[in-house]
Amino acid sequence: MKTFLFSALSLVSAFSFVFGQTETKEPFALIMTEGDSFSAYIVASSKLSLRYRKEKQSTTFKNVRLASTNVYFIEPAEYTQAMELFRARKYVEARDQFTICAATYAKVDEVPGNYSTLANYFVLECHRKLGDLNALDTALESFIAGPLLPQQYHAQIEIYKVFWDAVRTSAWSRLVSIAVDPEWEEKKLAGELRAQVSYCTGLAYEGNKKPGMALNSYNGAFVADFAASEVITRKAALACLRILKNHEDVVLAMKLYGSEEYDENSNGAFLIREGIALVKLWDKSLGGGEKIPAEYKIFLKYP
């Protein structure tokens, strides 16, 4: 019995080692110095230098200073797999795969352009896409953005910290004051980033009981970048429908519909038509095959 127990414990230990730890790998990169360029496997690195070997099985190592070197990492298979999941909108699976990639290549996470930092960035993006703002906040605490090369990613991180954190804490008045600040109102942002700013601002106006201004902001999220920001676009559409359905002018127009008192030129009738257009857009393309919540189908009763 003791022998069996010892064997079972040994198996558990072995499986824990295999599945509980991520194997680290040597990143493959093109290294360009002042007088040479070559591909190599990076064994270790710091902010100032890196150690490499030119052949995978070689026992000869060399060091080079990063100040006089350009390093171009070759995209690893783990990152490619994670990005395929991300583009397929499988954000839970992508988050897990990016986490594995980040741990696998962590030995170069201080070198600019490394795939460990890039993978951790997309872990943040997966949290945002999934709407898990608490997980996003926690992950941001240990995230070091310095090695990221694309400036748009740095702008995204700033939006995490300013806009999404205000949404996380329901700091609506603070968020409205930030949104109307010329620093953000006039800042040049890629469409996907502007869509996020507009959506968060819409939430802030809605939280401050200003539905008209919230609708304008949500519409801004729509037009900023319809194709690239599908998650934001859908959230903005549902937010618009939520506001429209409960708008006092809409409630009155629906009550009067079909009677002599109903006015097709009223604000309520106009907003009903807006709701109808949104529902049809959702069914046609916006929903991506997902059914619209049943409560918003009420708009289709008023053609």
FIDREN-627018 format. One record per atom (N, C-alpha, C, CB): residue in one letter; y, z, x. Coordinates in steps of 0.1 Angstrom, whole numbers, plus 5000, padded with zeros to 4 digits. Atoms other than C-alpha are relative to their C-alpha. Glycine has a CB too. Example, Ala and Ser with C-alpha at 12.3 -4.5 7.8 and 13.67 -1.06 7.14 Angstrom:
BEGIN
a498850005009;a495550785123;a501250005009;a500050124990;s498950004991;s498950715137;s501150084992;s500549865004;
% end
This chain:
BEGIN
m498850005008;m500050005000;m501250005009;m500050124991;k498950004991;k502350085028;k500349875007;k499850115011;t499950134994;t501549755045;t500749904991;t498749955004;f499450095010;f502449565013;f501550034998;f499350024987;l498649975002;l505649755009;l500849965012;l500250154998;f499350044988;f506649685045;f500249855000;f499350045013;s499950145001;s505949315040;s501049954990;s498649944996;a499050045010;a507949295008;a501450035005;a499750094987;l498749974994;l510849465025;l500549905010;l500150145005;s499750104990;s510649225053;s500449864994;s498849975009;l499650135007;l510748925029;l501450014994;l499049974989;v498749985006;v513749075011;v501149995011;v500150134993;s499050014989;s515549115044;s500249865005;s499550095012;a499950134996;a514748765054;a500849914991;a498649945002;f499350085010;f515948615022;f501550044999;f499450024986;s498649955000;s519148825023;s500749935012;s500150155001;f499450064988;f519848685058;f500349854997;f499150025012;v499850145002;v519348325047;v501049974989;v498749944996;f499150035011;f521248335014;f501250084999;f499250024987;g498949915001;g523648615020;g501149975010;g499650145001;q499050044989;q525348465051;q500249855001;q499550065013;t499850144998;t526948135057;t499949965014;t501449964994;e500250054986;e525947945088;e501349945004;e498949905001;t498850064994;t528947865110;t499649875008;t500750105009;k500250134993;k529147515125;k501149975009;k499749894990;e498950044991;e531047355153;e500749884994;e499449975014;p499250125006;p533747125138;p500049885010;p501450044996;f499950134992;f533746765151;f501449954999;f498949904996;a498650045001;a537146635160;a500349905011;a500950125002;l499450094990;l539046365179;l501150085007;l500649874994;i499149924992;i540946535207;i500849915009;i499350115008;m499250084993;m543946365222;m500950085009;m500949914991;t499149934990;t545546505254;t501049905005;t499150075011;e498950094995;e548446365274;e499449885008;e500950085010;g500650114992;g546046155296;g498649964995;g499950055013;d501350045004;d542846115275;d499850024985;d498950095008;s500349985014;s541346095241;s498449994999;s500749894990;f501450005001;f537746175231;f499650084988;f499450065013;s500549925011;s535546325204;s499250115006;s499149914990;a500749894995;a534046665208;a499750104989;a500950075011;y500349895008;y532546965192;y500850135004;y498450034999;i499249894997;i534847265190;i499250134999;i501350014991;v500849885000;v533147585200;v500750134996;v499450025014;a499249895003;a535947835197;a501549965001;a499750125009;s498650044999;s539747835192;s500950134997;s500349894989;s498949905003;s542948045190;s501249924996;s500250105011;k498750075003;k546547965182;k500549935012;k501150104996;l499550064988;l547047865218;l499149905006;l500350115010;s501050094993;s543847695229;s498749984992;s499750055014;l501350025006;l540447565220;l499049975011;l500049894989;r501150034990;r537047535238;r499149904993;r499250145003;y500850105006;y534947235233;y498949955009;y500949884996;r501050074991;r531847045245;r499949864994;r498750075000;k500050145004;k531546665243;k498749964993;k500349915012;e501350025005;e527846665235;e499550124992;e499049955010;k500449885008;k526246885208;k499150095007;k499349954987;q501049924993;q523447005231;q500550045014;q498749935001;s499549974986;s525647035262;s500250155002;s501249925003;t499749864997;t525947365279;t501350015009;t498950075008;t498850004992;t529147255297;t501250014990;t500149875008;f498949985009;f532347385280;f501349985008;f500050144994;k498750024995;k535947295286;k501150064991;k500349855004;n498949945008;n539247455275;n501249905001;n500450145005;v498850085000;v542447275265;v501150084992;v499849864993;r498949935007;r545847415254;r500549914989;r501250025010;l499650085012;l546947315219;l501449955001;l499950094988;a498650044998;a550647285230;a500149855005;a500750095009;s500050134994;s549746965248;s498949914994;s499950005015;t501250075006;t546946845225;t500249974985;t498750085002;n500150035015;n546546675191;n498550004996;n500749864997;v501349995004;v543446755172;v499949944986;v499550155000;y500350065013;y542146535143;y498650024996;y500349845001;f501349965004;f539246685125;f499349894992;f500050134992;i500750095008;i536546465111;i499550084987;i498749955008;e500349935012;e535946555074;e498550044999;e500449914988;p501449965001;p532746765071;p499449974986;p499950155004;a500750035012;a530146695045;a500250114989;a498549995002;e499849895009;e530647045029;e501449984992;e500050135007;y498750025006;y534346955022;y499949884991;y501149985011;t500150125008;t533446605009;t499350044986;t499249895007;q500749965012;q530946754984;q500950094991;q498850085004;a499249925008;a533447014973;a501149924993;a500750115008;m499050085006;m536146754967;m499549914989;m500749925011;e500650085010;e533846544947;e499950084987;e498649945004;l500149915011;l533246834924;l501450034994;l499350145003;f498749975004;f536946914922;f500649884992;f500950025012;r499550125007;r537846554912;r499249974987;r499849875009;a500850015012;a535046564886;a500450124990;a498550015003;r499549895008;r536946874872;r498950114998;r500449954986;k501049895000;k533947104879;k500550115009;k498649955004;y499249914992;y536247374891;y499250125005;y501250044993;v500849884996;v533747664892;v499149965012;v499250054988;e500950054989;e531247464913;e500849965012;e499249884995;a499250044989;a534047324934;a500550125008;a501249914996;r499649874994;r535447674941;r499050065009;r500550104989;d501049944992;d532147794953;d499749925012;d498750014991;q500350084989;q531547494975;q501250005011;q499849854995;f498949994991;f535047514990;f499950135008;f501449994992;t500249874993;t534347884998;t499049995011;t499650114989;i501050024989;i531247785017;i500649925011;i498749934994;c499450094989;c533147515036;c501050095008;c500749884994;a499049924993;a535947765045;a499350095010;a500850084990;a500749914991;a533448015059;a499249935011;a499050084992;t500850084990;t531347745077;t500949965012;t499449884993;y499150054990;y534347625097;y501150095004;y500549864997;a498949904998;a536347945100;a500450025015;a499550144995;k499749984986;k536147945138;k501249925005;k498849965008;v498950084996;v538947685139;v501250024990;v499749855001;d499049985011;d541147835111;d501450025005;d499650114991;e498649994995;e544147875134;e500549865005;e500150105011;v499650134994;v544247505145;v500649924988;v498749935006;p499350085010;p546647285125;p499049894995;p501349935005;g500850105006;g544847055101;g498550034998;g500149875007;n501449975000;n541547235101;n499550014985;n499750145006;y500650015013;y539147215071;y499750134994;y498849915000;s500249875006;s538647585067;s501250044992;s499750105012;t498849975007;t542247645058;t500249914988;t501249995009;l499950105011;l542247325037;l499150044988;l499749865005;a501049965010;a539147445018;a500550124993;a498650025006;n499449885006;n540747785012;n501249974991;n500450105010;y498950055009;y543747604998;y499549954986;y500949895007;f500550065012;f541647424973;f499250114992;f499049895003;v500549895008;v539947754963;v501250064992;v499550115010;l498949955007;l543447864953;l500349904988;l501350005008;e499850105011;e543847534933;e498950024989;e499949865006;c501049995011;c540547594915;c500350124992;c498650025007;h499549885008;h541747944905;h501149964990;h500550125009;r498950045009;r544847784891;r499549914989;r501149935008;k500550095010;k543047514873;k499150074989;k499149895006;l500849925009;l540647764858;l500850114992;l498950085007;g499149905007;g543647984847;g499750145004;g499849984985;d500349864995;d542448284867;d501150045009;d498650015007;l498849974992;l545848404879;l499850135008;l501250014991;n500249884992;n544548744890;n499249975013;n499250104991;a500850044988;a541948584913;a500949925010;a498849914996;l499050084992;l544748344925;l500950105008;l500949914992;d499249904994;d546948644933;d499350075011;d500650104990;t500849934990;t544148824952;t499849915012;t498750054994;a500350094989;a543248514972;a501349975009;a499449874995;l498750034992;l546948454982;l500350115010;l501149994990;e499649894991;e547148794998;e499449985014;e499450134995;s500650024987;s544848685027;s500149865005;s498550044999;f500050144997;f545648315027;f501249985011;f500349924988;i499050034989;i547448195059;i500349854999;i499550045014;a499750145003;a549247865051;a500449925012;a501149994990;g499550074989;g550547785086;g499349885005;g500050105011;p500750124996;p547747545096;p500049884991;p498650045004;l500050115009;l548147335065;l501149905004;l500450054985;l499150114995;l549746995073;l500849944988;l499249905006;p499250065011;p550846845039;p501050094995;p499049954988;q498949915005;q554246975029;q499950024985;q501349935003;q500249975015;q553346934992;q499150124998;q499449884994;y500849885002;y550747204997;y500850125002;y498749995009;h499149894998;h553347435010;h500950034988;h500849985013;a499249995012;a555547364980;a499150064989;a500549864996;q500949955010;q552547434958;q499850155001;q498649935000;i500149864998;i552047774974;i501250084996;i499750035015;e498849945004;e555647854968;e500150014985;e501349925005;i500150005015;i555147764931;i499050114995;i499749864995;y500949895003;y552147994930;y500750145000;y498850015010;k499449874998;k554248284943;k501250034991;k500450025014;v498849985008;v557348224922;v499749994985;v501049905004;f500250035014;f556248064889;f498750064994;f500049854998;w501349955006;w552548144884;w499950155001;w498949945007;d500149855000;d552948504895;d500950064989;d500550055014;a499249955011;a555748544870;a499349994986;a501449934999;v500850025012;v553448404843;v498950115000;v499349865000;r501149904999;r550648644855;r500550144995;r499550015014;t499549875004;t552948944850;t500950004988;t500850055012;s499250025012;s554648804819;s501550045002;s499550094988;a498649974997;a558048834836;a500949894995;a500250025015;w499450125006;w559648594811;w501549985003;w499850004985;s498650014997;s563348674816;s500349965014;s500750134997;r499850044986;r563048654854;r499649865002;r499150095009;l500550144998;l561148324851;l501049904995;l498749984993;v499050095005;v563848174829;v501249995009;v500550054986;s498950004991;s566548274853;s499749925013;s500550145004;i500550084988;i564548114882;i500149854997;i498650055005;a500150145004;a563947794863;a501349934999;a499349994987;v498750065001;v567647734856;v500850015012;v500850064988;d499349994987;d568647814892;d500049865006;d499350105009;p499950134994;p569947494908;p499049975011;p501449975005;e500950014989;e567647564937;e498749934996;e499750135007;w501250055005;w564647484915;w500249884990;w499250114993;e499750105010;e566247274888;e500349865007;e501250044992;e499750134993;e567447014914;e499149975011;e501450015005;k500950034989;k564647044939;k499149884998;k499150135003;k500850125001;k562746724946;k498550055001;k500349905011;l501449965000;l559146794936;l499149884995;l499750124991;a501050105004;a556046564932;a499850034985;a498750015008;g500249995015;g555246504895;g499150114996;g499549874995;e501049905003;e552246734895;e500750145001;e498850005009;l499349874998;l554447024908;l501150024990;l500650015014;r499049995011;r557246954884;r499450034987;r500949874999;a500749985012;a554746954856;a499750154999;a498849924999;q500349855000;q553747314866;q501250084997;q499350045013;v498749925002;v557347434868;v500449994985;v501149945009;s499650025014;s558047284834;s499150084990;s500049854996;y500949935009;y554947434818;y500350155001;y498549975004;c499749864999;c555647784832;c501350044994;c500050045015;t498749985007;t559247754820;t499850014985;t501049905005;g500350005014;g557947674786;g499450134995;g499149884996;l500649875003;l555847984786;l501050114999;l498950035010;a499049904999;a558848184796;a500950004987;a500849985013;y499150015012;y561048044768;y499250054987;y500549864998;e500849955011;e558248104743;e499950155000;e498649935000;g500149864999;g557848454755;g501350074997;g499650045014;n498749955004;n561548504750;n500549964986;n501149955010;k499750045014;k561348374714;k501049894999;k500550134992;k499150115001;k563148054720;k499149874999;k500949995013;p501050115001;p560647794706;p500649865002;p499550014986;g499550144998;g563047494707;g500149975015;g501450004994;m499950024986;m563747534744;m498649995006;m500850115007;a501350014995;a560047594750;a499449864997;a499150114993;l500550145003;l559147264733;l500649905010;l500449964986;n499450094990;n561647084756;n499350015013;n501550035001;s500649984987;s560047244786;s498549945000;s500050145004;y501450055001;y556447164775;y500049845000;y499350054987;n499950145000;n557546804768;n500349955015;n501149954991;g499850034986;g558846804804;g498850005008;g501050105006;a501350004993;a555446894816;a499249884997;a499250134996;f500750125004;f554046594797;f500549885008;f500349974985;v499550124994;v556346334812;v500150015015;v501449974995;a499849994986;a556446474847;a498949925008;a499950155005;d501150074993;d552946344857;d498850014990;d499750075014;f501049995011;f550646274827;f498649985006;f500249894990;a501450034995;a547746134848;a499550115010;a500149875008;a500549914990;a547546374877;a499950154995;a500950005012;s500049865004;s548146704858;s499350024987;s501550054999;e500750005013;e545546674831;e499850144994;e498649945002;v500249865005;v544947054829;v501350054994;v499650095011;i498649965004;i548747124826;i500349924987;i501049985010;t499650085012;t549146834801;t499350054988;t499649855003;r500749955012;r546446964778;r500550144996;r498550025004;k499449875003;k547847324780;k501349984993;k500150095012;a498650025006;a551347194772;a499849944986;a500849905009;a500350065013;a549946984743;a499750114990;a499049895000;l500449905009;l548247284728;l501150104997;l498850085005;a498949915001;a551347504734;a501049944990;a500750025013;c499150075010;c553447244715;c499550014986;c500249855004;l500649995014;l551047234686;l500150144995;l498649955000;r499949865004;r551147614685;r501450034995;r499650105012;i498749975004;i554847624683;i500449924987;i501049965011;l499850085012;l555047334658;l499450064987;l499549865002;k500749955011;k552547484635;k500650124994;k498550035003;n499449875004;n554447814633;n501549994998;n499650115009;h498550025002;h557947664632;h500450024986;h500449875006;e499649975014;e559847784601;e500349874993;e501250095000;d499750135007;d561047424594;d498749934996;d500949925009;v501350075003;v557447294596;v499350074988;v499150005012;v500649925011;v556147574574;v500649964986;v500150155002;l499350035012;l558747494548;l499749854996;l501550015001;a500350145003;a558147114550;a498649984995;a500349915012;m501450015005;m554447154546;m499950064985;m499050085009;k500049945014;k555047374515;k500649914990;k500850145000;l499350085010;l557347124499;l499449865000;l501549995004;y500650144999;y555246814509;y499449964987;y498950005011;g500550055013;g554546594479;g500950034988;g498650054998;s499149975011;s557346744458;s501349935001;s500250165000;e498750065000;e560746614449;e500950065010;e500650004986;e499149934990;e562346864473;e499749965014;e499850154998;y500350044986;y560546724503;y500949895005;y498549955001;d499050094994;d562946544526;d499449945013;d501450075003;e500650064988;e561446294551;e500950005012;e499649864996;n499150004989;n564546314572;n500450145005;n501349934995;s499849874995;s564446684576;s499450035013;s499550104989;n500549974987;n563846854609;n498550044999;n500750125006;g501449965002;g560546994595;g499149884999;g499950084987;a500750135001;a559346644586;a499849935013;a500649914989;f500050064987;f560246524620;f499050075009;f501450005007;l500949924992;l558346804637;l498649984996;l500450155000;i501350035005;i555346734615;i499549875006;i499949994985;r500350134994;r555346374628;r499750025015;r501149904997;e500349974986;e555446504663;e498650065002;e501150105006;g501349945000;g552446714656;g498949904998;g499950114990;i501050105003;i550546424641;i499849915012;i500549914988;a500150084988;a551346214672;a499250075011;a501449965005;l500749924990;l550046494695;l498550014997;l500650145001;v501449995003;v546846534676;v499249875002;v499850044985;k500650134998;k546146164676;k499849965015;k500849894993;l500150024985;l546946144714;l498850085006;l501350045006;w501149914995;w544546434720;w498649934997;w500050144993;d501250065004;d541746254701;d499749875007;d499949974985;k500150134994;k542445924718;k499750015015;k501349924998;s500250004986;s542646024754;s500350145006;s501049905007;l499649884993;l544246354762;l498950115001;l501250064992;g501049905001;g541346574751;g498849985010;g499550014987;g501150034991;g538946404775;g498650034994;g500150085013;g501349985007;g536146424749;g499950144993;g498949985009;e500049875006;e536946784740;e500750004987;e500750115010;k499450005014;k537646854703;k501250095000;k499050044990;i498849925001;i541046974694;i499750124991;i501249924994;p500249885008;p541147334679;p500249964985;p500850115004;a500050045014;a540447304641;a501450034994;a498950074993;e498749965007;e543747484632;e501149905001;e500550135006;y498950104998;y545847194645;y499749874992;y500249975014;k500350125008;k544046934624;k500750004987;k498549994997;i499249995013;i546247054595;i501149895000;i500650144999;f499050105000;f548846804607;f499649874994;f500549985014;l500550135006;l546646514596;l500050004985;l498649985006;k499950005015;k547046624560;k501349954995;k499850154995;y498650045004;y550646504560;y500349875007;y501050115004;p499850134993;p550546134569;p501449954997;p499049904995;
% end
